[in-house]
Amino acid sequence: MLPANRVKRTFYRAITSFFAALSAVLISIYESTLRFEIEGEDHLRILRAKDQNYIVAVWHTFVTAAVFTLHHRHFCIYSDHPRTESYEKSWTHFFREIGLKTLRALGFDVLDASLGKQSAGVLNFIKKIQSGTPAIVAPDGPHGPIYEAKPGVIYMAAKASAVVIPIGASFSRRVVGQNWDDFSLPLPFSRVAFVIGEPIYPPADLSEAALAAQSKKVEEVLDQLCFRANEILKAPPGDVKAQPGAVP
């Protein structure tokens, strides 16, 4: 919620925009120190050639890997927050505003669901994907449990006539947060492995059982791709046997 006073509102917008621009520059400098090793890029190329809508699924732990690797591709990110007056007056809300503006400065299309009703936010997100804008979703978010895929990503893919692209990631050196999701950041000059899997199609049957079964598949594939990312980092650079769809 923006301050009611016009002067304070203008200052709020200016200060959050300033810090977002500064953050985007610092992130770009930091990102330039990382070495990315991407496997499976062909899966995305084929989808783009076919004009197929898709949603990228990545564990909450490695959302930063998706941000660093995909920010130039105009992905849409869904964001929401608690709709309470205490939250909207908190410092957490202030830093969230800076974060959202930073993502936009990096090239993401951020859908801020907090600006309207929550149900409308989800519908607008689905419409974005239907229109051809790819999206990034953490299937174990926003509150966990960690590494357990919820049916939401499969349901949204079905409604948006999209497929789910699972992506596994790993960092050679990282710092890990204390939150439920083990949110991780690669240290400067680290190697980042990013493994893109084959499309997962939503079931024609959207019953609870069918959604649960397909969500379990997303979960298993994401784990396998993360294991593959770890294999890449354990091998000396340039000494990893390529998998189908790998980028040399």
TORMAR-765684 format. One line per 10 residues: number of its first residue (from 1); their letters; for each residue x, z, y of N, C-alpha, C. Coordinates in pm, whole numbers. Example, Ala and Ser with C-alpha at 12.3 -4.5 7.8 and 13.67 -1.06 7.14 Angstrom:
// residues 2
1) AS) 1319,780,-569,1230,780,-450,1320,780,-330; 1285,708,-225,1367,714,-106,1290,787,3
This chain:
// residues 248
1) MLPANRVKRT) 85,0,-119,0,0,0,89,0,125; 68,-96,212,148,-105,334,101,-1,435; 192,48,521,152,145,625,42,86,713; -53,170,753,-165,124,835,-120,87,976; -23,161,1028,28,133,1162,102,-1,1165; 71,-85,1264,128,-220,1268,279,-219,1281; 332,-132,1365,477,-125,1385,545,-79,1257; 490,26,1196,548,75,1071,539,-30,961; 428,-104,958,410,-207,857,514,-319,874; 538,-358,999,639,-461,1027,778,-413,987
11) FYRAITSFFA) 808,-287,1020,938,-230,984,953,-222,833; 846,-182,764,848,-170,617,879,-306,554; 812,-409,602,835,-543,549,977,-590,578; 1024,-561,698,1158,-606,737,1266,-536,655; 1253,-405,639,1358,-330,568,1360,-364,420; 1241,-383,358,1239,-420,216,1292,-563,197; 1263,-652,291,1315,-789,282,1466,-791,298; 1518,-709,388,1663,-703,410,1734,-656,284; 1686,-546,225,1751,-493,105,1735,-588,-14; 1622,-660,-20,1602,-757,-127,1702,-872,-115
21) ALSAVLISIY) 1722,-922,8,1818,-1031,29,1960,-986,-7; 1994,-863,34,2126,-808,2,2141,-792,-149; 2036,-743,-215,2041,-724,-360,2060,-856,-432; 1990,-961,-385,2002,-1092,-449,2145,-1146,-439; 2209,-1125,-324,2348,-1170,-307,2440,-1091,-400; 2424,-960,-405,2509,-876,-489,2490,-909,-637; 2364,-935,-677,2336,-971,-817,2402,-1104,-851; 2399,-1199,-758,2461,-1328,-783,2612,-1314,-801; 2674,-1228,-720,2818,-1203,-733,2848,-1135,-867; 2769,-1034,-900,2785,-961,-1025,2764,-1054,-1145
31) ESTLRFEIEG) 2661,-1138,-1137,2630,-1231,-1245,2745,-1329,-1270; 2817,-1366,-1164,2927,-1461,-1178,3043,-1404,-1260; 3046,-1272,-1278,3152,-1211,-1358,3120,-1211,-1507; 2994,-1241,-1543,2951,-1235,-1682,2975,-1369,-1752; 3005,-1361,-1881,3023,-1483,-1961,2902,-1497,-2054; 2823,-1601,-2034,2701,-1622,-2112,2728,-1715,-2229; 2679,-1677,-2345,2687,-1760,-2465,2545,-1779,-2516; 2490,-1899,-2493,2349,-1926,-2520,2336,-2014,-2644; 2247,-1973,-2733,2222,-2048,-2855,2072,-2078,-2865; 2039,-2201,-2903,1899,-2238,-2922,1833,-2301,-2801
41) EDHLRILRAK) 1912,-2347,-2707,1858,-2406,-2584,1766,-2525,-2614; 1791,-2595,-2726,1711,-2712,-2760,1563,-2678,-2775; 1533,-2556,-2817,1392,-2518,-2833,1317,-2527,-2700; 1382,-2487,-2592,1319,-2495,-2460,1314,-2639,-2411; 1418,-2716,-2439,1420,-2856,-2397,1304,-2933,-2460; 1281,-2909,-2588,1173,-2979,-2658,1037,-2942,-2600; 1017,-2815,-2571,890,-2772,-2513,867,-2834,-2376; 973,-2840,-2295,959,-2902,-2163,928,-3051,-2175; 991,-3117,-2271,966,-3260,-2291,822,-3286,-2335; 765,-3191,-2409,628,-3205,-2459,525,-3149,-2362
51) DQNYIVAVWH) 571,-3093,-2249,481,-3027,-2154,400,-2916,-2221; 463,-2846,-2312,398,-2737,-2384,414,-2606,-2305; 303,-2539,-2280,309,-2409,-2214,375,-2307,-2307; 452,-2216,-2249,515,-2115,-2334,540,-1985,-2260; 550,-1879,-2341,580,-1744,-2291,706,-1696,-2361; 806,-1656,-2286,928,-1599,-2343,904,-1451,-2372; 937,-1411,-2494,925,-1270,-2534,1064,-1212,-2556; 1095,-1104,-2487,1226,-1039,-2501,1203,-889,-2495; 1275,-814,-2577,1258,-668,-2577,1287,-610,-2439; 1218,-503,-2406,1234,-439,-2275,1379,-402,-2248
61) TFVTAAVFTL) 1452,-367,-2352,1593,-328,-2337,1675,-437,-2270; 1641,-563,-2302,1724,-676,-2259,1657,-764,-2155; 1562,-709,-2081,1496,-786,-1976,1598,-839,-1875; 1702,-761,-1848,1805,-807,-1752,1873,-934,-1801; 1890,-948,-1933,1952,-1069,-1986,1867,-1191,-1953; 1735,-1174,-1964,1644,-1284,-1931,1649,-1315,-1781; 1656,-1211,-1699,1662,-1230,-1553,1788,-1306,-1515; 1902,-1266,-1570,2029,-1331,-1535,2035,-1475,-1587; 1976,-1500,-1704,1990,-1630,-1767,1883,-1730,-1723; 1765,-1683,-1689,1652,-1773,-1664,1605,-1778,-1520
71) HHRHFCIYSD) 1674,-1711,-1427,1619,-1700,-1292,1611,-1833,-1218; 1687,-1933,-1260,1685,-2062,-1192,1578,-2155,-1249; 1495,-2106,-1341,1398,-2193,-1408,1254,-2165,-1364; 1237,-2083,-1262,1105,-2059,-1200,1004,-1999,-1298; 1048,-1901,-1375,957,-1829,-1463,867,-1735,-1382; 752,-1707,-1438,661,-1610,-1377,677,-1475,-1444; 681,-1370,-1363,690,-1233,-1413,568,-1156,-1367; 505,-1085,-1459,386,-1005,-1429,431,-863,-1394; 376,-809,-1287,413,-673,-1247,289,-596,-1203; 285,-471,-1239,175,-383,-1198,231,-243,-1180
81) HPRTESYEKS) 153,-153,-1121,196,-15,-1106,75,78,-1105; 96,209,-1120,-15,303,-1118,-92,293,-986; -223,290,-995,-305,273,-875,-348,409,-822; -251,486,-780,-279,619,-723,-217,628,-585; -276,707,-499,-226,721,-363,-88,785,-361; -65,881,-452,66,948,-455,177,850,-492; 147,758,-586,249,659,-624,277,565,-508; 173,517,-442,190,419,-336,262,477,-214; 267,610,-203,339,674,-93,477,724,-137; 513,694,-262,639,746,-316,756,650,-292
91) WTHFFREIGL) 876,702,-310,996,620,-300,1002,517,-413; 943,552,-528,940,458,-640,869,330,-600; 760,342,-526,685,226,-480,770,144,-382; 843,214,-295,929,147,-198,1036,63,-269; 1101,123,-370,1205,50,-443,1145,-61,-529; 1021,-43,-574,954,-149,-648,935,-272,-559; 897,-249,-433,879,-359,-340,1009,-436,-320; 1119,-363,-311,1249,-429,-297,1280,-509,-424; 1249,-451,-540,1275,-519,-666,1197,-649,-679; 1068,-646,-642,985,-766,-652,1035,-875,-557
101) KTLRALGFDV) 1072,-836,-436,1123,-934,-340,1258,-990,-384; 1337,-906,-452,1465,-953,-505,1443,-1059,-612; 1347,-1034,-701,1315,-1131,-806,1269,-1264,-745; 1189,-1256,-640,1144,-1380,-573,1262,-1453,-511; 1355,-1376,-452,1473,-1438,-391,1561,-1505,-496; 1555,-1455,-620,1634,-1512,-728,1566,-1634,-790; 1443,-1663,-748,1375,-1783,-797,1257,-1759,-888; 1221,-1633,-912,1107,-1605,-998,976,-1612,-921; 871,-1649,-993,735,-1645,-940,675,-1513,-986; 666,-1414,-897,620,-1281,-934,471,-1267,-906
111) LDASLGKQSA) 395,-1235,-1010,253,-1210,-993,235,-1058,-983; 204,-1011,-863,189,-868,-839,42,-830,-861; 12,-780,-980,-126,-748,-1017,-180,-628,-941; -92,-552,-877,-137,-432,-806,-214,-467,-679; -212,-594,-638,-281,-634,-515,-431,-654,-538; -476,-643,-660,-619,-657,-689,-655,-576,-811; -767,-608,-874,-807,-537,-994,-715,-575,-1110; -691,-478,-1199,-598,-500,-1308,-645,-614,-1399; -775,-618,-1429,-827,-724,-1515,-807,-861,-1451; -824,-868,-1320,-803,-995,-1249,-657,-1036,-1254
121) GVLNFIKKIQ) -567,-939,-1252,-424,-969,-1259,-387,-1037,-1389; -440,-988,-1501,-412,-1048,-1631,-468,-1189,-1638; -590,-1207,-1587,-651,-1340,-1587,-570,-1439,-1502; -524,-1393,-1387,-443,-1479,-1300,-310,-1515,-1366; -256,-1420,-1442,-130,-1444,-1515,-152,-1553,-1621; -262,-1544,-1692,-294,-1645,-1793,-313,-1781,-1728; -380,-1783,-1612,-402,-1910,-1540,-269,-1972,-1497; -174,-1886,-1458,-41,-1936,-1421,23,-2010,-1537; 14,-1947,-1656,75,-2008,-1774,2,-2136,-1811; -131,-2135,-1800,-210,-2255,-1828,-171,-2370,-1736
131) SGTPAIVAPD) -131,-2338,-1614,-97,-2442,-1517,42,-2502,-1542; 114,-2447,-1640,245,-2502,-1674,363,-2417,-1631; 338,-2300,-1572,447,-2210,-1532,484,-2121,-1650; 606,-2130,-1702,645,-2042,-1813,654,-1898,-1766; 638,-1805,-1858,636,-1663,-1821,732,-1584,-1909; 770,-1467,-1860,854,-1374,-1937,774,-1246,-1960; 768,-1202,-2085,693,-1082,-2121,778,-996,-2215; 774,-865,-2195,837,-771,-2288,727,-720,-2382; 723,-765,-2507,611,-729,-2595,603,-581,-2631; 710,-505,-2607,705,-361,-2634,680,-280,-2506
141) GPHGPIYEAK) 650,-349,-2396,626,-279,-2270,479,-259,-2245; 444,-189,-2134,538,-126,-2040,580,16,-2077; 518,74,-2182,547,215,-2212,591,238,-2356; 618,131,-2431,666,147,-2567,554,164,-2669; 587,203,-2790,718,243,-2842,819,127,-2841; 946,165,-2836,1052,67,-2827,1057,-20,-2951; 1078,-150,-2931,1094,-250,-3038,971,-261,-3128; 854,-233,-3075,729,-254,-3148,642,-348,-3065; 623,-468,-3117,549,-570,-3042,400,-539,-3042; 341,-542,-2924,197,-525,-2911,130,-662,-2916
151) PGVIYMAAKA) 1,-667,-2945,-67,-797,-2960,-91,-871,-2829; -63,-809,-2716,-94,-870,-2587,-28,-1005,-2565; 98,-1020,-2605,170,-1145,-2581,108,-1259,-2664; 68,-1231,-2787,4,-1333,-2871,-133,-1368,-2815; -207,-1267,-2769,-340,-1292,-2714,-330,-1378,-2588; -236,-1346,-2500,-220,-1426,-2378,-179,-1569,-2411; -92,-1585,-2510,-49,-1719,-2549,-168,-1801,-2598; -256,-1738,-2677,-373,-1808,-2729,-465,-1851,-2615; -488,-1762,-2521,-579,-1792,-2409,-519,-1894,-2313; -387,-1902,-2308,-321,-1995,-2214,-279,-2126,-2282
161) SAVVIPIGAS) -321,-2146,-2408,-281,-2266,-2483,-129,-2277,-2485; -63,-2165,-2511,83,-2158,-2507,140,-2112,-2641; 271,-2125,-2654,342,-2070,-2769,432,-1958,-2718; 477,-1876,-2811,568,-1766,-2777,709,-1805,-2819; 803,-1795,-2726,944,-1821,-2755,1017,-1687,-2760; 1055,-1641,-2880,1127,-1513,-2891,1273,-1531,-2853; 1328,-1435,-2784,1469,-1442,-2743,1536,-1308,-2771; 1646,-1315,-2843,1727,-1197,-2868,1850,-1196,-2779; 1900,-1079,-2749,2015,-1069,-2659,2104,-953,-2699; 2225,-957,-2651,2319,-847,-2673,2429,-854,-2569
171) FSRRVVGQNW) 2488,-739,-2537,2596,-731,-2438,2720,-674,-2506; 2836,-730,-2475,2958,-678,-2534,2991,-538,-2482; 2960,-514,-2354,2980,-382,-2294,2861,-357,-2201; 2806,-239,-2206,2686,-214,-2127,2671,-67,-2092; 2586,-43,-1996,2542,93,-1966,2394,100,-2004; 2354,214,-2060,2218,230,-2110,2147,340,-2033; 2027,312,-1987,1949,409,-1913,1891,516,-2004; 1829,615,-1944,1774,728,-2018,1624,714,-2041; 1568,599,-2007,1424,579,-2024,1392,549,-2171; 1263,541,-2204,1220,517,-2341,1272,385,-2398
181) DDFSLPLPFS) 1299,287,-2311,1331,152,-2357,1480,125,-2373; 1567,225,-2351,1712,203,-2355,1751,86,-2265; 1688,77,-2150,1712,-32,-2054,1862,-46,-2030; 1914,-167,-2050,2058,-187,-2050,2103,-286,-1944; 2222,-262,-1892,2287,-354,-1799,2426,-386,-1851; 2462,-513,-1858,2598,-546,-1899,2697,-507,-1790; 2810,-455,-1831,2914,-421,-1734,2979,-550,-1682; 3033,-547,-1562,3101,-666,-1510,3207,-717,-1608; 3219,-850,-1617,3315,-917,-1703,3284,-901,-1853; 3157,-868,-1883,3113,-860,-2022,3069,-997,-2072
191) RVAFVIGEPI) 3058,-1008,-2203,2997,-1125,-2266,2850,-1095,-2292; 2766,-1194,-2266,2622,-1181,-2287,2578,-1290,-2384; 2529,-1249,-2501,2478,-1345,-2599,2327,-1353,-2585; 2277,-1475,-2584,2135,-1502,-2558,2090,-1603,-2663; 2006,-1560,-2759,1967,-1645,-2871,1818,-1678,-2862; 1789,-1807,-2846,1652,-1854,-2829,1597,-1900,-2964; 1484,-1842,-3004,1427,-1874,-3134,1325,-1987,-3129; 1275,-2025,-3244,1173,-2129,-3256,1038,-2078,-3207; 951,-2170,-3163,820,-2129,-3113,737,-2058,-3220; 664,-1957,-3176,568,-1888,-3262,429,-1919,-3207
201) YPPADLSEAA) 344,-1976,-3292,213,-2020,-3248,110,-1909,-3268; 21,-1889,-3171,-84,-1789,-3188,-183,-1836,-3294; -248,-1744,-3365,-344,-1783,-3467,-473,-1836,-3405; -542,-1922,-3479,-673,-1970,-3433,-773,-1856,-3434; -754,-1766,-3530,-840,-1648,-3544,-783,-1536,-3456; -859,-1494,-3357,-810,-1389,-3266,-867,-1251,-3302; -894,-1231,-3428,-939,-1099,-3472,-825,-999,-3458; -859,-873,-3459,-758,-767,-3444,-652,-776,-3553; -696,-806,-3676,-602,-814,-3789,-507,-932,-3773; -559,-1047,-3730,-476,-1166,-3713,-375,-1148,-3601
211) LAAQSKKVEE) -419,-1087,-3490,-328,-1063,-3379,-218,-965,-3420; -256,-862,-3497,-158,-763,-3542,-54,-828,-3634; -100,-918,-3721,-8,-983,-3814,91,-1073,-3740; 42,-1148,-3643,131,-1238,-3569,225,-1159,-3477; 177,-1046,-3427,263,-959,-3345,376,-903,-3429; 346,-871,-3554,450,-822,-3645,556,-929,-3668; 511,-1054,-3674,607,-1164,-3689,698,-1175,-3568; 639,-1162,-3446,719,-1164,-3323,824,-1053,-3328; 781,-936,-3371,871,-820,-3380,988,-848,-3474; 957,-901,-3593,1062,-927,-3692,1159,-1035,-3644
221) VLDQLCFRAN) 1106,-1141,-3583,1192,-1249,-3535,1281,-1201,-3421; 1226,-1122,-3330,1306,-1070,-3219,1422,-985,-3271; 1396,-904,-3373,1502,-822,-3430,1610,-912,-3492; 1569,-1017,-3564,1665,-1108,-3626,1750,-1178,-3520; 1688,-1217,-3409,1763,-1286,-3304,1861,-1191,-3235; 1823,-1065,-3222,1916,-966,-3163,2035,-943,-3257; 2009,-942,-3389,2119,-929,-3485,2213,-1050,-3473; 2154,-1169,-3457,2234,-1290,-3441,2318,-1281,-3313; 2259,-1229,-3205,2334,-1213,-3081,2453,-1119,-3100; 2432,-1014,-3179,2542,-922,-3208,2653,-992,-3286
231) EILKAPPGDV) 2614,-1080,-3379,2714,-1155,-3457,2800,-1241,-3365; 2737,-1303,-3268,2810,-1389,-3174,2915,-1308,-3099; 2878,-1188,-3058,2970,-1107,-2978,3081,-1045,-3062; 3057,-1027,-3191,3160,-970,-3277,3270,-1071,-3309; 3234,-1199,-3303,3332,-1304,-3332,3414,-1335,-3207; 3536,-1381,-3222,3616,-1423,-3106,3545,-1536,-3032; 3559,-1544,-2901,3494,-1651,-2824,3529,-1789,-2881; 3427,-1873,-2900,3448,-2008,-2951,3468,-2015,-3101; 3454,-1899,-3171,3479,-1897,-3316,3354,-1862,-3394; 3236,-1887,-3333,3110,-1855,-3399,3051,-1982,-3457
241) KAQPGAVP) 3011,-1975,-3583,2946,-2091,-3645,2813,-2116,-3581; 2793,-2234,-3529,2668,-2267,-3457,2549,-2268,-3550; 2435,-2221,-3500,2309,-2228,-3570,2233,-2349,-3521; 2127,-2390,-3590,2048,-2504,-3542,1998,-2481,-3400; 2016,-2579,-3316,1972,-2566,-3177,2073,-2498,-3089; 2192,-2470,-3141,2291,-2398,-3062,2351,-2486,-2954; 2396,-2419,-2848,2464,-2490,-2741,2612,-2473,-2758; 2690,-2579,-2766,2835,-2568,-2785,2899,-2488,-2672
